[in-house]
């Protein structure tokens, strides 16, 4: 995975993490700060795994069945 792709995954993981923990932080009886790190780690790993399973390049056009 090149640096640009890695940066896009990191950025998307930050966005998803912010949405996921909104409302769970800052109030009384809220989650500890380490919770955000745990959520981010899980999301980033999932995004990397999914990106790793995608083909490197899409093939344009149609393929014929043999």
Protein Blocks (a to p, Z undefined) as FASTA:
>chain_A
ZZklmmmmmmmmmmmmmmmmgojaoiahiacfklmmmmmmmmmmmmmmmmmmpcfbdceh
jdddZZ
